[in-house]
Amino acid sequence: MGSAGSKTPFRRVKSLRVNALGWDDYRASFVPLHGFSPILKSLTLTHASIFLSEAFNLICSFPLLEDLGLLIVGPNSDTDGWNSPPASPKLTGSLMIVGGIHPVARRLCDLPGGLRFSNIRITCINEEPTSATDLVSKCSNTLEPLTVAYYSSGAFVSAPVISQHLTTVLERRRF
């Protein structure tokens, strides 16, 4: 890909979708994609058997990143010792998370500079949606639409407690 200061043929890419579907014996590396386009504003990662540290190192390599989508289709590891970087992307647009809410929300909340997403869509699959409350609280000053879906054992489950808490968080920002 060349050194960090060299020009790459991808310097004008504004949107990137990465599907990294692997298995336990094979893990895709995101390192060749780090910072490959200095103006990237939208990133969607679909991954399985990928350490979250690798995904977040990629995310943090794009300083102008606004929109982020994470689709976690398999088990992931949150015990790989990722340290939050000194700076984080803008993250002012939309956030979509499907699966793996707890470790992803924790990592996002640890990013320096705060979160400023204006649109959040979260889909919890066989996981309690309560992990999303800190994430939503961190974005309460900028958040407009919020969608939370909770699926358990193949059926939609109403989650009035999380809905009530999220509504309270959003109502507090109006004052």
PLY file of the C-alpha trace (Angstrom):
ply
format ascii 1.0
element vertex 175
property float x
property float y
property float z
element edge 174
property int vertex1
property int vertex2
end_header
0.00 0.00 0.00
2.97 2.32 0.37
4.17 4.44 3.24
1.83 6.64 5.23
2.86 9.81 3.39
2.70 8.38 -0.13
-0.20 8.92 -2.49
-2.43 5.94 -3.04
-4.87 5.34 -5.87
-7.67 5.35 -3.26
-7.25 8.86 -1.88
-10.73 9.93 -3.08
-12.80 7.05 -1.62
-15.52 8.41 0.69
-17.37 5.18 1.51
-16.07 1.68 2.24
-17.77 -1.64 2.99
-15.63 -4.50 4.27
-16.89 -8.06 4.63
-14.40 -10.04 6.68
-16.03 -13.38 7.20
-13.53 -15.89 8.51
-13.34 -18.75 10.92
-11.32 -19.56 14.02
-8.28 -20.76 12.07
-8.24 -17.72 9.76
-8.54 -14.09 10.75
-8.57 -11.37 8.12
-6.23 -8.47 8.72
-7.46 -4.90 8.41
-3.92 -3.46 8.51
-3.63 -2.98 4.70
-6.77 -0.79 4.83
-5.61 1.57 7.61
-5.97 5.16 6.47
-5.97 4.20 2.78
-8.28 7.11 1.94
-7.74 10.36 3.87
-11.29 11.57 3.12
-13.23 8.42 4.07
-16.52 9.43 5.71
-18.49 6.16 5.79
-17.34 2.70 6.90
-19.37 -0.50 7.24
-17.70 -3.61 8.66
-19.33 -7.02 8.50
-17.17 -9.43 10.40
-16.97 -12.80 12.08
-14.05 -14.21 14.06
-12.31 -10.84 14.07
-10.87 -9.24 17.18
-12.62 -5.97 17.98
-9.22 -4.34 18.50
-8.49 -4.85 14.80
-11.84 -3.35 13.81
-11.37 -0.35 16.10
-7.79 0.23 14.96
-9.19 0.44 11.42
-12.00 2.78 12.50
-9.56 5.11 14.25
-7.30 5.29 11.18
-9.87 7.52 9.42
-9.97 10.94 11.15
-12.89 12.26 9.04
-15.10 9.19 9.57
-18.71 10.21 10.29
-20.90 7.16 9.59
-20.16 3.75 11.06
-21.87 0.40 10.58
-20.83 -2.73 12.47
-22.50 -6.05 11.68
-21.13 -8.74 13.94
-22.29 -12.09 12.59
-20.34 -14.39 14.85
-18.62 -14.53 18.20
-15.90 -11.98 18.78
-13.28 -11.43 21.39
-13.27 -8.41 23.64
-10.30 -9.57 25.69
-7.55 -8.64 23.27
-6.23 -5.60 25.15
-7.09 -2.69 22.84
-6.05 0.72 24.12
-8.03 3.77 23.14
-6.05 6.02 20.74
-5.15 9.64 21.62
-7.60 10.94 18.98
-10.76 9.56 17.45
-12.71 10.09 14.22
-15.45 12.73 13.96
-18.30 10.18 14.28
-21.01 12.81 13.77
-23.31 10.94 11.39
-25.05 7.62 11.79
-24.20 4.53 13.80
-25.62 1.10 13.06
-24.75 -1.89 15.25
-26.12 -5.38 14.71
-25.01 -7.93 17.31
-22.18 -7.64 19.83
-23.68 -4.53 21.40
-21.93 -4.71 24.78
-18.27 -4.84 23.64
-18.83 -2.41 20.75
-20.69 0.12 22.92
-17.96 -0.08 25.56
-15.22 0.55 22.98
-17.10 3.46 21.41
-17.70 5.06 24.81
-13.96 4.81 25.53
-12.98 6.85 22.46
-11.52 10.28 23.32
-13.34 13.44 22.32
-16.83 12.12 22.99
-19.47 10.75 20.67
-21.66 12.96 18.50
-23.73 10.55 16.43
-26.97 12.10 15.18
-28.68 8.82 14.23
-28.33 5.47 16.01
-29.81 2.11 14.96
-29.13 -0.83 17.26
-30.26 -4.41 16.77
-29.68 -6.72 19.74
-29.78 -10.43 18.93
-30.01 -12.73 21.97
-28.40 -9.98 24.05
-29.81 -7.56 26.59
-30.15 -4.07 25.05
-29.20 -2.37 28.32
-25.57 -2.09 27.15
-26.75 0.53 24.67
-27.81 3.01 27.37
-24.30 4.41 28.00
-23.77 4.79 24.28
-27.07 6.63 23.86
-26.34 8.80 26.92
-22.99 9.85 25.41
-24.81 11.01 22.25
-27.81 12.59 23.97
-26.86 16.16 22.95
-26.67 15.36 19.22
-28.96 12.35 18.80
-32.16 12.78 16.82
-33.58 9.45 15.56
-32.97 6.36 17.68
-34.05 2.84 16.76
-33.56 -0.13 19.08
-34.70 -3.64 18.08
-34.34 -6.60 20.41
-34.62 -10.15 19.10
-34.44 -13.19 21.35
-34.56 -16.80 20.17
-35.84 -15.79 16.74
-38.75 -13.65 17.96
-39.13 -9.92 18.49
-39.35 -9.03 22.18
-40.70 -5.75 23.47
-38.22 -4.10 25.79
-40.24 -1.46 27.71
-37.58 -0.91 30.39
-34.82 -0.03 27.93
-37.27 2.00 25.86
-38.32 3.99 28.91
-34.70 4.62 29.94
-33.67 5.70 26.44
-36.70 8.01 26.20
-35.75 9.56 29.56
-32.17 10.10 28.39
-33.37 11.80 25.23
-35.93 13.95 27.04
-33.24 15.23 29.45
-31.31 16.83 26.59
-34.22 19.14 25.75
-33.77 21.05 29.01
0 1
1 2
2 3
3 4
4 5
5 6
6 7
7 8
8 9
9 10
10 11
11 12
12 13
13 14
14 15
15 16
16 17
17 18
18 19
19 20
20 21
21 22
22 23
23 24
24 25
25 26
26 27
27 28
28 29
29 30
30 31
31 32
32 33
33 34
34 35
35 36
36 37
37 38
38 39
39 40
40 41
41 42
42 43
43 44
44 45
45 46
46 47
47 48
48 49
49 50
50 51
51 52
52 53
53 54
54 55
55 56
56 57
57 58
58 59
59 60
60 61
61 62
62 63
63 64
64 65
65 66
66 67
67 68
68 69
69 70
70 71
71 72
72 73
73 74
74 75
75 76
76 77
77 78
78 79
79 80
80 81
81 82
82 83
83 84
84 85
85 86
86 87
87 88
88 89
89 90
90 91
91 92
92 93
93 94
94 95
95 96
96 97
97 98
98 99
99 100
100 101
101 102
102 103
103 104
104 105
105 106
106 107
107 108
108 109
109 110
110 111
111 112
112 113
113 114
114 115
115 116
116 117
117 118
118 119
119 120
120 121
121 122
122 123
123 124
124 125
125 126
126 127
127 128
128 129
129 130
130 131
131 132
132 133
133 134
134 135
135 136
136 137
137 138
138 139
139 140
140 141
141 142
142 143
143 144
144 145
145 146
146 147
147 148
148 149
149 150
150 151
151 152
152 153
153 154
154 155
155 156
156 157
157 158
158 159
159 160
160 161
161 162
162 163
163 164
164 165
165 166
166 167
167 168
168 169
169 170
170 171
171 172
172 173
173 174
